[in-house]
Every structure is written in structure tokens, then in C-alpha cells.
Amino acid sequence: MTLIALGLALVAIGWLGLGRGQPGTEPVGLFTSLPILWQDSAELGAELRPDAAPHWARGVLERRGPIVALDTLAGPGGTAPLDQVRRLVIAQPRPLAPAENVALDNWVRGGGQVLLLADPALTQDSAFQLGDPRRPQAVALLSPILGRWGLDLLFDDAQPAGEQSREVLGVDTPVNLPGRFATRGQASCRLWADGLAVTCAVGKGRVVALADAAVLERQDPSGSRPTAFSALLDAAFAAR
């Protein structure tokens, strides 16, 4: 599929809102440091409290298929956790080990589809103190894998803080202190919204990346986050 055709398909998908009907059956991998499948609470037994509502993003993902939570992308002894899925969401992950960079790159080039949310300055609050391993990753440190795909993640530290809405792939998306992607001249990638997002054909697979993760904050007073996250998922998981 050419980049022009891909762009038209992504816009159409954003309008059609695929994945909002019957729940899917194909699994979706999730690799993240964000509290999407657990409560952001230091209180013991927080998950068992009757008033502990699940994160809204969990429901959005489950409508596309069963969630496969991954804590590594390259297991010991030659195991391949990514073999369990064809679709993957990577949201503000911890830094990847060298073997994980290789495994992820090979998986994408073999036909894997990934939505990557890489925030250079995470603004999401956390109940855990700085340095606590349970706290979400503050800065996305993904230069090795981005470099494999011909991408650089840049950040303007002089920009004003505060949530704003930016149009990404035809859908208003909340961001806060976002970064931007730059390509290295390859024709297989297209930048959107001045680099806030990028779509790339990588081998037989696809990478859709957003240089921010505010869209996955639990609090959603405007009600815009599920729609924006759904549009990103639809773009990443569209048929080629």
C-alpha cells in the first residue's frame, strides 16, 4: 500500500470507528508501565476494593480482543512472547534490553502491527514517588528501536505546559508537553500534525507512533480520550 493510499485509509478508519461493534476475538498485546491493568495506588488490596473502577482504556482494548499483558518482549531460553500476538500496544514502556529491540524489530518486519505511545515528558500523576519501580516511566528511552525504524524522538523543553487538543489522523487528541518525531528521509514513513504522530511501513508490518501519552490518563473530564485512543488503534491495526 502506498503512503497516499495508507493516509486515505487511516482517515477513513478514523471516521468509521472500526472496532466499536462486536468484541473482537484476536488477542491484543499490551506492554506498558502505565496503570491500565492495575490501580495506581500504594494501598494493599486496592485491586479488590468494590469501588475500584477499571481504567477506561482497558474496555477500549477489550473490545478489540483479549488483552495479553507482556512484561518482556524477549523471554529467556529463546522464548518469544511476541509470538502470542499480531497486534501490540506499547505505551510508555521501560527501556528495552538489546534482545528486546531485536525481537520487536523482527516481529514488526514479519508482519506485526504496533501502536507506540512514547512520551518524552510524562505529565500523568502517580501515587508512587520518583525512583519507585511501580511509578510509570517518566521519559520514553527508545532511541535504539526508533533508530532501527529511521525515527528520532525530539522534545522542545521551552514549550508551555498544559493540556491541549491537537488533531491527529483526523481526530482531536489530548496532549500535554508532547514531543515530535523526525524521519531520516525514508519514503516508508509519513509524519502527521508536525511530527506529533508518524505512520511507517516496516517490512511487512506497521508502526503508528504518538509522541505523547496524555491520551491514556485515567481522568477524562472532556470525554475525548476513548475516541482518540480508538482512532489510534484503528490506524495501527488496519488491514494492509
N, C-alpha and C positions, 0 to 999 in steps of 0.2 A: 504494500500500500504506500503510495507517495505521501509526502508530508502534507500536501494540499488536501488530498483525499482524507488523510487522517484528521486534519484540522476540522474539516466539514463534518466528519463522523462524530468527533468529540462534541462539537456544538450541538448537533442533533441529539446526541445522547443526553446532554445536559437538559435539553427541553423535554425529552420523552420521559426522563427519570426512570430508566430501566432498573429493575431490582426492587421496585416498590410493590409488586404484586405478590404472588405466592412465594413463600420462602424457598430459597434455593437448596440444593442437595450437595453441591460441590463444596468441599471444605475451603476455608479461607485461613491462611496462616497469619498470626499476629506476633510481632517481635517488637517489644516496646518497653520503655522504662516508665511510661505514664500509667496512672492508676485507672485503667479502663476495666480490667477484670477483677480488681480488688479495691478496697476502700483506702483512701489516703488518710489513714488515722493510726496514731500510735497506741490507741486503746486496744487491749486484748479482747478478742471476741467481737470486734467491730463488724465483721462479716456476718455474724449471727444475729445482730440486732434486728428486730422486726421492722424498724423504720429506716433501715439501711437500703435506700433505693439504689438500684444498679445504675451505672453510668449510661447515659442515653446512647453513646456510641456503640455500646455492646449490642443493643437492639438493632441498630442500623447494620452492623456486621452480620448478625444472626439471620437477618432477612435474606442475606446472600448465600448463606450456608453455614454449617457447623464451624465454630471457631477452633482452630488448632493453635494453642499457645506454645510458642517456641522460646526457650531460654538460651539456645545456641543455634547457629546456622551450620556448624560443622562439628559433629559429635566425635568422641574418641573411637579409636579402633576402626576407622574407615566408615562409620555410620554416617548416613546422610539425612538429617532431619528434614531438609527441604524436599526430599522425595515424596513426602506426605501430601504436598500441595502443589497446585499450579498457579495459585493466586496468593499474593502475600502483601500485607501491610506492615511497613516498618515505620514506626512513629517515635521519633526522638530516642533512638537506641543508645545503649552504651557503645563505647568504641569497639570496633570489630577486631578480632585477632586475625593475623595473617591468613590462617587457614579458612576463616570465615569469609574474608574478602574473596578468596579464590573460589570457594564453594558458591557464594552468591553470584559472582560473575558468571561462572559456568552454568548455573541454574537459569539465569536470565537468558543467556545466549542459546540455551537449549529450548527456549520457549516459555519461560516463566514470565509472569506479569506482576509487577510490583508498584505499589503506591508508597512513596517515600515522603515522610514529613520530617524535614531536617531544619531545626530552629537554631540559629547561631546565638540567640539570646532569649532563652525561655522565660516567659513572664508569668507562667502559671504558679499560683501559690501552692505550698506544700506544708503538711503538718510536721515534716521532718527537717531537722537542722542541716545546714551545709556540712558536707562530709559524711552524712549518714547514707549508707548504700541503698536505703529504701527511697531516698529522695530522687525524683526524676532527674535525668541528665540535663544539666544546665546549659551546656553548649554541645551542639552536634559536631563530633570529631570524626568525620567520614572522608577525609581527603583521599585515602588510598582507593576506596571503591569509586568515588566520584571521578577520580583521575582515570580509572580504567574505562569509564564511560565518556571521557572527554569533557568533564564538567568541573567547574570551580564554584565554590560557595563563598560569596563575598558579603561583607557587612559594613554598613555605614554607622559608626558609633556616634555620629553627630545628629542623627535623626531624632525627632521628638518622640518621647514615649506616649503611650495611649492607644487604645484600641480604635481601629478604623476599619471601614469596609472597602475592599478592593474587588474589582471584577476579575475573576479568574475562570477561564473557559466558559464565559458567558453567564456565570453565577456569582452573585455578591458573596464574598468570603471575608469573615472577620480575621484581622491580623493585628499583631502588636510587636513593634520593633522587628520587622521581618528582615531577612537577608535577600539576596538575589543571586541567581545563577548566571554564569557566563559559560559559553561554549568555546571550544577551541577550533572553530571554523568548520566542524563536520556538518554535512548535509543531513545526517540522520536525526538531528535534534532540532526542535523548534522552541523558542522562548515565548512566553506569554506574560502579559502585564509587566513589561520592562524587566523580565527576568525573575519575577516573583515565582513563576512556575515554569517548568520545562517538560516537554514530552520527547522521548527518544525511542527510536527503534534500535535495539541492541541485539544483534544476531537474529534469532527467531523470536525474541521476546520484546517486552516493552517496559519502559520505565517512565512513570509520571511522578514528578517530584515538586513539592511545595517548600519554599524556603521559610517556613514558619509553622508553628504547631498550635497557635491560639485557637484554631478551629476545633480542637479537641478538648477545650476546657469544659469542665462539668457544668458550670453555671452558664446559662444561656437565656438571659432576660429578653433578648430580641426574638428568640426562636429561629434564628437563621442557621445555626450550626448544623443540624441534621441535614438540611437541604444542601448546604455547601459540601459537607463530607460525602454525602451520597453522590454528588456530581463528580467529585474527585475519584471515588471508587468506580463509577461508571466509565470514566475516561481511562482509568488504568486497566480495567478488566474487559474492555470492549473487544469483540472478535476482530482478528486481523484478516 
